Amino acid sequence: MYHNPVLLNESIKALSIKPDGIYADLTFGGGGHSREILRNLKNGKLIGFDQDEDAIANAINDERFILINQNFRYMSNFLKINNAYPIDGIFADLGVSSHQIDVPERGFSSRFDSELDSRMNRNKEKNAKKVINTYSREKLVKIFSEYGEIQNSKKLAFAITEKRKEQTITTTKELINAIRPCIIREKENKYLAQVFQAIRIEVNDELQALKDMLKQTPKALKPGGRLVIISYHSLEDRIVKNFFKSGNFEGKIEKDFYGNPLVDFKIINKKPIVPSEEEIKNNSRAKSAKLRIAEKL
């Protein structure tokens, strides 16, 4: 089951779709956003991207649509190959799909006992088992503190490295048992979610892939083209917010000789758009979603 598309109407409105325009959905997944984009196109074209081969089964049978089984960090190359460069709008929903979380053997969630995996692209060599069993204690501390924003990341990394001296940690249950002394009481679900988020970000190189993609957007979009991104945690949102504002990831606006800001985008919504209470009630995974919109100058 792929999730209900988050902030669907808001995303479509944000893209300001031209019926004959060319658009990219960088996170195709179950195709919910893509289908709605196609409904708003007449003679236009939509290029979908998804590195997860499970998503290919959801491909839309429509001559205006192409699905590319690749990470969105290679966006520009594949848009050029498909004679779709520059384009009128780019959309990305950075959330993990419900399908990935709900299929136990994918190893994305602490809810199931399965092999430690967490790969979005299952052809990749690096998986969660490799991270947990081969990374140095220092590297684990860095991942858990930066990507999981976990307070006791030193204690957590110590528990993992001590346990793996006895045996290889191969399943989600073995990992949870190894770190049980670190889990904050009354906050078990949140804590485990942060642990698995940190591992997933590391396995899939998510933040660097996001930066690689964003750097390509000024040239990939036509003037007036829209960049619409939904993020789910503060790390991603900060990267997107700073890039929209300044064209870099520090959020520092460079100026020309005359003091004019050197920026590629106009920010359309100063504050992110968030789901309504009604949407959150119907789809709990929308809870932390934030939608930001920028327009190419």
C-alpha positions in Angstrom: 0.0 0.0 0.0 1.4 3.4 -1.0 0.3 6.3 1.1 -2.4 8.8 0.3 -0.6 11.7 -1.3 0.2 14.4 1.3 -1.0 18.0 0.7 -2.3 17.0 -2.7 -4.4 20.0 -3.6 -1.9 22.4 -2.1 0.9 20.8 -4.1 -1.0 21.1 -7.4 -2.0 24.7 -6.7 1.6 25.5 -5.8 2.9 24.1 -9.1 0.7 26.5 -11.0 0.4 24.0 -13.9 0.3 25.1 -17.5 -1.7 22.6 -19.7 1.2 22.3 -22.2 4.0 22.5 -19.7 6.7 20.0 -18.8 6.9 18.8 -15.2 8.9 16.4 -13.0 7.7 14.4 -10.0 11.0 13.5 -8.4 9.4 11.1 -5.8 6.9 9.1 -7.8 6.1 6.4 -5.2 2.5 5.3 -5.6 1.9 8.0 -8.2 -0.7 10.0 -6.4 0.7 13.4 -7.1 1.7 12.4 -10.6 -1.9 11.3 -11.5 -3.2 14.7 -10.3 -0.5 16.6 -12.3 -1.5 14.7 -15.4 -5.2 15.6 -14.9 -4.1 19.2 -15.2 -2.0 18.7 -18.3 -3.4 18.7 -21.9 -0.4 18.4 -24.3 2.2 18.7 -21.6 4.6 16.1 -20.4 5.4 14.6 -17.0 8.7 12.9 -16.0 8.6 10.7 -12.9 11.6 9.6 -10.9 11.9 6.8 -8.3 15.0 4.9 -7.3 12.9 2.1 -5.6 12.1 -0.6 -8.2 8.8 -1.4 -6.3 7.5 1.9 -7.5 7.8 0.9 -11.1 4.8 -1.4 -10.7 2.7 1.8 -10.3 3.8 3.4 -13.6 1.0 5.3 -15.3 0.0 4.1 -18.7 -0.2 7.5 -20.4 1.8 8.7 -23.5 2.5 12.0 -21.7 4.3 10.2 -18.9 7.8 8.7 -18.5 9.0 7.0 -15.3 12.8 6.8 -14.6 14.1 4.3 -12.1 16.8 6.5 -10.7 17.7 8.7 -7.7 16.7 12.3 -8.2 20.2 13.4 -7.7 20.7 12.5 -11.4 17.7 14.7 -12.4 19.4 17.0 -15.0 21.0 14.2 -17.0 17.8 12.2 -17.4 15.7 15.4 -18.2 18.2 16.2 -21.0 18.1 12.6 -22.3 14.3 12.9 -22.5 14.4 16.3 -24.3 12.8 17.9 -21.2 15.2 20.7 -20.2 14.6 23.3 -18.9 11.1 22.5 -17.5 8.1 24.4 -16.0 7.9 22.8 -12.6 9.6 20.4 -10.2 7.8 18.6 -7.3 9.3 16.4 -4.6 7.7 14.8 -1.5 10.7 13.7 0.6 8.7 11.4 2.9 9.3 7.6 3.0 6.4 5.9 1.4 4.0 3.8 3.5 4.8 0.9 1.3 8.5 1.0 2.3 7.6 1.2 6.0 4.8 -1.4 5.9 6.7 -4.1 4.0 8.6 -5.8 6.9 11.5 -7.2 4.9 12.5 -3.7 3.8 13.7 -3.1 7.3 12.6 0.6 7.5 10.6 0.3 10.7 11.0 -0.8 14.3 7.5 -2.3 14.2 8.5 -5.5 12.5 11.3 -8.0 13.2 13.2 -8.2 9.9 16.7 -8.0 8.5 18.3 -4.6 9.0 18.1 -3.1 5.5 16.6 0.4 5.0 17.7 0.7 1.3 15.5 2.7 -1.0 17.5 1.3 -3.9 18.0 -2.4 -3.2 20.8 -2.7 -5.7 23.0 -0.6 -3.4 25.6 -2.4 -1.3 25.4 -0.3 1.8 22.5 -1.3 4.1 21.6 -0.8 7.8 23.3 -4.0 8.8 26.6 -2.7 7.4 26.2 0.6 9.1 25.4 -0.9 12.5 28.1 -3.6 12.4 31.1 -1.8 10.7 30.9 1.9 11.5 33.3 3.2 14.2 31.8 4.4 17.5 32.6 8.0 16.6 30.9 7.7 13.2 27.8 6.2 14.8 27.7 9.1 17.4 27.8 11.5 14.5 25.0 9.8 12.6 22.7 9.5 15.6 23.3 13.1 16.8 23.1 14.8 13.4 20.6 12.7 11.5 18.4 11.5 14.4 19.0 14.5 16.7 19.3 12.0 19.6 20.4 13.5 22.9 22.2 10.4 24.3 23.9 9.4 21.0 27.2 8.5 22.8 25.5 6.1 25.1 23.6 4.7 22.1 26.7 4.2 20.0 28.5 2.6 22.9 25.6 0.1 23.4 25.8 -0.9 19.8 29.6 -1.4 19.6 29.6 -3.4 22.8 26.8 -5.7 21.7 28.4 -6.4 18.3 31.6 -7.6 20.0 29.5 -10.6 21.2 27.5 -11.1 18.0 26.7 -9.5 14.6 23.5 -7.5 14.9 21.4 -8.6 11.9 17.7 -7.9 12.7 15.6 -4.9 13.8 14.7 -6.8 17.0 18.4 -7.5 17.8 19.2 -3.9 17.4 16.3 -2.8 19.7 17.4 -5.3 22.3 21.0 -4.0 22.1 19.9 -0.4 22.7 17.1 -1.0 25.2 19.0 0.6 28.1 19.3 3.9 26.0 15.6 4.2 25.2 13.9 7.0 27.1 10.9 5.7 29.1 7.5 6.9 27.9 9.1 7.9 24.6 10.0 4.5 23.1 8.2 5.0 19.8 9.7 8.5 19.2 13.2 7.4 20.2 13.1 4.3 17.9 11.7 6.4 15.1 14.7 8.8 15.5 17.2 5.9 15.5 15.7 4.3 12.4 15.5 7.7 10.7 19.2 8.3 11.3 20.1 4.9 9.9 17.9 5.4 6.8 19.4 8.8 6.1 22.9 7.4 6.3 22.2 4.3 4.2 20.5 6.3 1.4 22.8 9.4 1.6 19.5 11.3 1.7 20.7 14.8 2.7 23.5 14.9 0.2 21.2 13.6 -2.5 18.8 16.4 -1.7 21.5 19.0 -1.9 22.8 17.5 -5.2 19.3 17.8 -6.6 18.6 21.3 -5.4 21.8 22.6 -6.9 20.5 21.6 -10.3 17.1 23.3 -10.1 18.1 26.9 -11.1 19.2 25.7 -14.5 16.6 22.9 -14.8 13.7 25.4 -14.4 12.5 27.9 -16.9 12.0 31.5 -15.7 8.7 31.5 -13.7 9.0 27.7 -13.2 7.9 26.4 -9.8 9.9 24.3 -7.3 7.6 22.7 -4.8 9.0 20.5 -2.0 7.4 18.7 1.0 9.8 17.8 3.8 9.1 15.9 7.1 11.9 16.7 9.5 13.9 19.7 10.5 17.1 18.6 8.7 15.5 18.5 5.3 13.4 21.5 5.9 16.4 23.7 6.9 18.2 22.6 3.7 15.2 23.5 1.5 14.4 26.8 3.3 18.0 28.0 3.1 18.4 27.1 -0.5 15.2 28.8 -1.5 16.2 31.9 0.3 19.9 32.2 -0.7 20.8 29.5 -3.3 23.2 27.9 -0.7 22.7 25.7 2.3 23.9 28.1 4.9 21.2 30.6 4.1 23.7 33.4 3.5 22.6 35.8 0.7 25.5 36.9 -1.5 25.2 40.4 -3.1 26.6 41.9 -6.3 28.8 45.0 -6.5 25.8 47.2 -6.2 24.4 45.4 -3.2 21.6 43.6 -5.1 21.0 40.1 -3.7 22.2 37.3 -6.0 19.4 34.8 -5.8 17.7 32.4 -8.3 14.3 32.1 -6.6 11.5 34.2 -5.3 9.9 32.6 -2.2 6.1 32.2 -2.7 5.1 31.3 0.8 7.2 32.8 3.7 5.7 30.2 6.1 5.5 26.6 5.1 2.0 25.2 4.2 1.0 22.4 6.7 -1.8 19.8 6.5 -5.2 20.5 8.0 -6.4 18.7 11.1 -8.8 16.8 8.9 -5.9 15.5 6.7 -3.8 14.5 9.7 -6.8 12.7 11.1 -7.2 10.7 7.8 -3.5 10.2 7.2 -1.3 10.3 10.4 1.9 10.3 8.2 1.0 13.8 7.0 1.5 15.1 10.6 5.0 16.7 10.2 4.7 17.7 6.5 5.8 21.2 5.5 5.3 22.4 1.9 7.6 25.2 0.5 7.2 26.9 -2.8 9.8 28.9 -4.8 9.6 30.4 -8.3 12.6 30.8 -10.7 13.4 34.4 -11.3 
